[in-house]
Amino acid sequence: MIRCCAMISLTVICLTAAPVRAGELAIGAATVSITPDQPVALSGQMRTRIAREVDSEVTATALALESRGEGATGDQAILISCDLVAIRDGILDKTRQKLSEQLPGFDVSKLVVNATHTHTGPVTREGRYEISEGVMPVADYVEFLTDRLATVAVQAWESRAPGSVGWGLGHAVVAQNRRSLYADGSAQMYGRTNRPNFRGIEGPEDHGVEVLFFWNGDDELIATAVNVACPSQEVEGLSRVNADFWHQVRETLKEKHGEQLHVLGWTGAAGDQSPHLMYRKAAEERMRRLRGLSRLEELARRIVRAWDDAYEGARQEKQTDPVLIHKVVDIELPLRPVTEEDVANVKARIESLSGNPKNAVRIGWHRRVLERYEAQQAGTAEPYRMELHVLRLGDVAIATNDFELFTQFGIQMKSRSPALQTFLIQLAGPGTYVPTAIAAAGGGYSAIIESNVVGAEGGQALTDRTVEVINSLWAE
């Protein structure tokens, strides 16, 4: 079932840097379930999991933006947040194709789709998992998904109406850096912190909760975008469909502000972050039990309290005609080189895993490195091509990337940005990790060659290019 309502009016500009005048902001929003009505394979682990039950529906929420007004430079955008692990190759293109047929007046290059990174959402990439009989084929789910994404985009676009927007900042400890450092210089994701050779946590955390709020012409809150530098993977090992902590966040906010409220979950730069506890575990769990909350409820409680803090400020400064500029830029990023040492290590790992059919997914993960090495040696390897979206909305910047981007890059972008607040939306694409140079030196999952198509050099190039485009929006 799709829920839609009228929403605010905003101004968006594209690629070319033309002068912009603020215009009336028109916004629409809608939400749709993307949960299939049959068993489905789940994405996000190195093993096949089949979901036959639904703990909480996975959904897609669309926000449509359009600038209006005499003399204003009109533009448009639709942003969709999905409870998926990533936006795999082909999903965006297929959705745009369907949308172009249903909304001929909308420029489909202005469509952005991002994932919340739940590990208990359906598989959308062929060939990785073995799908048994009686389970929804991946191709069928992709067709179902892209139909729903196109439909929710249309619903949001057709519900556009004038309104106002506000922005605010709160704080919540949702993520912890999940990479442990040891005395020998090595690092490990979720490595034990009570070992004698534990020396610390590798990188920073970002506890800011950046929030956008949208009201309709009757001053009714109808949409909000919540930006948290943490992937939604608290219950990642389950074999049931689950939207993770975003479900509890959405339900809590709707209980307080009405069923008409549409909530977009935006995951910030958080490739080295997780909601899982790294230290002080017993004390944290004791307090959670004393509050009588599940872990998902505890995380949602923290996010909603931060949202409330942001709301108190934002509602005092509602904007009806903010400048909106939207640039879409195709960029190229250097690949992480595959070394001969990498090749030797990968071959050894494949050998150790061979002979056990349960290791098929992991073996395939390692083998892709050998394929990359062959292309590199043959001179046929091409740079990573990414579609970068950067928006200015009044005093706020919004920028996307395809990756699980380590938080240090996000902190750079926010610190160097001229915007009052900078929202970063990762996983607007396939979602491979992009580590820092320090992380790559420490090794471990998320920072080894198997985990990275783009390495630290590419991460810095992405950071610099994003800041450059943001700066250009404040120079116009």
N, C-alpha and C positions, 0 to 999 in steps of 0.2 A: 504493500500500500504506500502511495506517495503522499506526503504532506507538503503543502506549499503555502506561501503567504507573500503578501506584498512587502518589499523592502526598499532600502535607501537608494539614493541616487549619487553616483560617484563619477569621476572623470578619468578615463584611461587613454593613454597615447601609445603608439607603437614605434617601432624601429627608428624612423627618421626623427631627428631632434627638431621638431617645429615648436614655435612658441605656443604656450598653452594659456588659456583663460579658464578660470574656474567656472563650472556650470552646475546646474541643479543635479543632485545625485539621485539616480534611480537604481533601485536594487530589488532583486527577487531572490527567493530561496526555496529549496525543496529538499526533502529527504526520502530515500527509498531503501528498502531492504535488498541486499545482494546475497542473501542466504538462499541456497537452492533447497528444493523440497525433496531431495533424495540424498543418499550417502555420498560423501565427497572426500577426496584426499586433501590433506592439510599441508601447507607449505611452511618451511622455516626450520626443519631439522634434517639431520643426515640419515633419516630413516623414514619409511613410509608409515603414515598414520591415516586411518580412515575414520572420519567422523560420522556417526550414525545418530548422534544426539546434538541438540543445540542448547548451550547454556545461556547465551545471549546472542541476538541477531547481529550479524555484521551488516553495516549500512554504508551508504554513500550519501553525502550531503553536498549540495551545490549552492554556490553563491554567485549570482549574476550581477554585474556592474555595468552601468552605462552613464555617460555624461550627457547632459541635456542643457539647452538654454541658448537663446539668441546670442550669436557671437562667440560661443564656446567652441573649442575644438573637440568634437565628439569622438568617443572611442568606446570600447567594450571589452569585457572579460567575463569568463565563467571559470570559477575555481571549484574543483570537486575534491573532497577529502573522502578516502575509502578505507575501510577496515580490511586491509590486505597487507601482506609482508612487504611488497614492493610493486611498482608499476612495470611489469615485465615488457620486453620488446614486443611491439605489435598492438598492445592494448590501447595506447593513445591514438595511434593511426586509425585503428578500426573504429574507435569511438568518434573520431573526427569525421570519418567518412559517413557514418550513420547520421551524425549531427548535421552535416552539410546538406543532407537530403531533407531533413526535417525543419531546419532553420536556415533557409537560403539567405536571409538578411544578416546572419551572424558570421563574422570572420573566424573560422575554426582554428586559425593559428593562435587565437587568444584564449583557447581552452587549456587549462592547467589541471592535471590530475595528480594527486599525491596519496601516498599510503601512510597509515599510522604505524605500520610494522608489527601488527599483531601476528604471532606465530601460530594462531589457531583460526586462520582464515583459509579459504580454498586455494588450491594450486592453480596457477595461471600459465605455467610454462611446461610445454610438452617435453617428454623424454627423460625427466629427472627421476621421477618415481614410477614404480610399477603399479599400474592401476588395474585392479582385478575386476572380474565380471560382477555386475550389480552395483558398481560404483560409477558415478557420473564421469564420463570421459572429459579430459581437460578441454578439448576443443568445444564440447557442448557447454561447459561452464563459461568459457571465454565468450561464446556467442550470447549466452544469457547475461553475463556481466556487462558487456558492451551495449547490449540493448537497454539495460537498466541505466547505465551511465548516460546514454544519449537521451533517454526519457526524462531523467531527473534534471538534466541540463535544460531541456525544453521547458519543463515545468517551472524551473527557476526563472528562466528568461521571460516567459510569458506572464509572470507575476510581478514584473518590475513596476515600481511606483515610487514617488518621491518620499524622502525621509531624511534621516540624519545619522551621522557616524561619530563615534568617540573612541579614544584609545587610552589605555591605562597599563600600569605595571604593578604586579604583585610578586611575591616570593614564596617558594615552596620547595622543600627538600623532597624531590621525587626520584631523581637519578643519583647514583653514585658511580664514580669512575670505576670500571670493572677490571682494570689491569693492574695486577700486583707486581712490584719490583723486588728482585732478590739480590743478594750480596754479589753474585757472580755476574751481574749486569743483565740477566735474562728477565723477561716479563711473561706473565701468563694471565689470560683472561679467566676471571673467577679463581685465580690462584689463592691458596690458603694464606690468610694473614696472621695465623698463630704459629707459623713455622719459625724456628730460631733464625733463619737466614732472611726473613722478610725485612725489607728496608723501606717500604712505603708504597703509596699509590702513585702511578706513573704520571697522570695528567690532571688538569683542572676539572671543575664542574661548573655548570651554569644553572643557578637556582632561580633565575628570573622567570616570571610567567607573564609574557607579553599578550595583551588581549585587545581585540577590536570588538566594538559593540555597534549594533545597528538598530535604529528605531524607525517605525513607520510614521506616516503623517499624523496619526493619533497619539504619538509618543508612546507606543507600545513596543517593547523590546522583542524583536523578531529574529535576530541572528547574532551569533557571536563566533569569533575565530580565536582559538586558544592555542598559543605557541609555547610548547614545553620542550626543553632540550633533553628528552628522554623517550626512547622507543617504548611502545606498549607491549611488553612481553613478560609480564609478571607470571602468567599461567602458560608459558610457552610450550610446556611438555605435554599438555593435555591432548586427548584424542576426541575432543568435542569442539564444535564451533563456538568461539568466544571472542567478543570484541575487546577483551582485556579491560583495563581501567577506564577507557573512554566510554564504555557503556554506563558505568556508575556515574561518571562525570555528567554525561548527557541527562540521565534520568534525574539526578539531583537538581540540576539547573532547571529542568522543565517543571519539576515539582514546585520550585520556588517562583518561577517566572511564567509558567504556562506552557501548554502543549504546542503553542504556535512558535516556540523558540527552536531555531535550527542551530546546531552546534558543529563547527568544523574543528577537527583535531589536526593541528599542524605540529609535526615533529621537527624541532630545531636540530642544529648540528650536534649529533650525539652518537657517533660511531663507536666511541669508547665508553659509553654510558649504559646503565641498566637500572631498572627499579630494584634489582636484587641487592640484598644487604651484603656488604663486604666486611664490616667490622661492627662491634657493639651489638652483635646480633641478639644476644639473650635479653639485653635491656630493651631493645626495640620491640621484640616480640612480647615481652611482658607488658609493656605499655599498650600495645595493640590489643592483647587479650583483656586487659583491664577496661579498655574502652568498649569491648564487646563487638569488635569489627573484624571482618575478614581483611586479608591483605589488600585486596582490590578496593574495598571500602575505605581503608586507611589512606591509600594513595589518592583516591577521589576526594576524600575529606580535605587533604592538604591542597589539592589543586583548586577546589571550590572556594576555600578560604582565601587563597591568593586572588582568585577571580573576584571575590567580593571586595577585596581591598582595591583592586584596579577599577571596579565599577563605581565605587564611591567617588573617585576622582573623575573618571571619564564622563559621568552623567552631568557634571557641572560645566562641561565644555563641549557641548554637542555642535557638530559642524554640518551645515546643510549644503555648502557649496565648496568643499575642499578641492584644491588642485589634484587632478588624477592624471598621471602619465604612466603608460605601460610600454616598456620596450621589450622586444623579443630579439635576442641576439644568438646566432649560432657561433659557438666557440669550439676550438680544438685544444685538447689537453694531451701532454706527452704520456705515453704508456710507461708503466714501471718496467724497466729492463729485466729480462730473465737471464740470470748468470749461469755459468757452468756449475757453480756450487749449488744453485737452486735446482738444476736438473738432476744432479747426483742425489740430492736429498729427496726429491720427489720420487725418483725411481726406487730408492730404498723404502719409502713409505708405501708405495704401490706393492712392492714385493712382500712387505710384512702383512698387508691386508688381503693378499690374494688367497683364493681357496675357500673363502667364506662368502656365500651369496648375500649375506646381510650387509656386506661392506660395499655393495655395488655403487651406491650413491657417492660414498666417500672416495672410492677409486676413480670414478668419473671426474670428481672435483680435482683430484691430483693430475689426471691425464690431460686436462685442459691446459695445464701449464706447459706440458711437452708440446702441445699443438701451437701454443703461443711462441715457444722457442723456435720451432721450425719456421714459422712465418717471419720471425725476427731475423733469423739467419738467412732466409731467402730474400729478405728485403721487401716483403709484401705486407708487413705489419703496418697498419694505418693508425694515426692518432685517434684518441677517443673524441667523438663528436657529441656535443651536448647542446640542447636548446635551453638557454638561460632566459628566464623571465625576471624582470625587475620592474616593480611598480612604485610610484610615489603616490601616496594618499595623504594630502595635507602635510603634516610634519612627520609622517611615517613612511619608511621604506619596507618593501617586501621583496625578497629574492629567493629563487628556487635553485635546487641542484638535484642531480640524479642519485646521489650517493648516500652511504652511511659515513658521513664526514666527521672526522674527529673534532672534538669540541674546541680545541685550540684554534682551529681555522675560523670557527664561528665567532669566538671571542675577538679575533683579529678584525673580522668584518664589522662587528658591532662597534668596536672601539674606533675604527677608522672611518666609519660612516658619518656623514654630516646630519643624518636624520635624528630627530628627537628619540625615536625608537626604531629599531631595525628588526623585522621579523624574518627569520630564515626557515624555509620549508625544504627539508631534505626528502629523499625518497620520492621525487617527482619523476623517477625513472627506475632502471633495473636494480640499483641499490648495492653495488659492491663497495667494500670498505675503502676509505682513503685515509691512511695513517700519517702521523707526523714523522719526521726523520728520527726523533728519539724513539718512537714506538717501533719503527722498522728495525732499528738497531737492537731493540730488546727482543724482537721476534714474538712468537706465540700467535695463536689464532687471532685474526683480524688485522695482523701486521706482517704476516708472511706472504710470500709470493702468490700462494693459492688464493688468498683473500683479496688481493689487490690487482685490479687491472690498471688503475691509475695510482701512482705512489705519491710520496711526499712532494716531489717536484711539481707534479700535476695539481696537488692540493693547494700549493702556494700560488700556482698560476691561476687556478679557479678563484682563490681569494682576491688576488690583485685585480683580476678582470671584473669580478663582481663589484668591488669597491669603486673601480673606475666608472662603471655604468651608473652606480648609485650617485656618484659625484656629478655625473653629467646631468642628472635630473634636477639637481639643485643649482646648476649653472644656467639653466634655461630661463 
